[in-house]
């Protein structure tokens, strides 16, 4: 019997040490230590032994069992470790492989020009205000000294939502919204989308404007000229001449349109500037006293200037783009050039 046990132990140990994975090891355990193993049978048959033999064999069986269990544990641990090592090395990242290029987005040219324009005014101390695209007729027109049925409303081909609600035709209504709530000194710019029933190579029914206004004591036309000249020089270059031309807007008096020397012919006269040597860039003027009265600012105490410009137009002139649709078609061959 003892010999048999020693023999089983030797077989079991060699089976344990050659089990190549956890499943095989479990099979070995069942084979040698499981309920129907030879070993268990021997334990069960201890009762048939003589009283002298029983303790000796019993002790041997138990010691053998302990040794086998220990061997099983050791083998199990080393198999688990090996499996982990295997997993780690199979998941190892080869950092020497060349990476996949990441496609980076770009800022849309209109956003770039808008940001550039905003930054110039922010550096001059202006703050940003915004207003709704769907606007009351009052703010878009009446508050800006454009009464109902006044012929100057024809300057803006308007989209109506209902009787007194429209898509704003310019960013100027935000002047009224701001001045209703706040008192001077005010230095504000208003970036935003505006809407007009107008569509050709240089006009889109939806486009962007940047509005601005400054109100304080003793603001003069000289302040307007200085501010807008500096702005245009930063946008189009220091060398370009700028001129102020009398004009009319219902919300400013006097009004001026501001031109910059043609970017294509440097003032010589060409197709782009229609032979004049000048490009029209923005509308401006001294805020009309009627506008101040509507927002309860005393025009005897305060004066101010205002201006508005189209972002698409500036972008087209800056980059030599002749069709406004290019900004909205999202053709990557176009967008990637900026
Ligand atoms: N709102 C005008 C337009 O859309 C542009 C403009 C002209 C704005 C003169 C002003 C201004 O603030 O003073 O055509």
Boltz pocket constraint, residues with backbone or C-beta under 6 A from the ligand:
constraints:
  - pocket:
      binder: B
      contacts: [[A, 169], [A, 170], [A, 171], [A, 172], [A, 211], [A, 212], [A, 249], [A, 251], [A, 252], [A, 256], [A, 282], [A, 283], [A, 284], [A, 285], [A, 305], [A, 306], [A, 307], [A, 308], [A, 309]]
      max_distance: 6.0
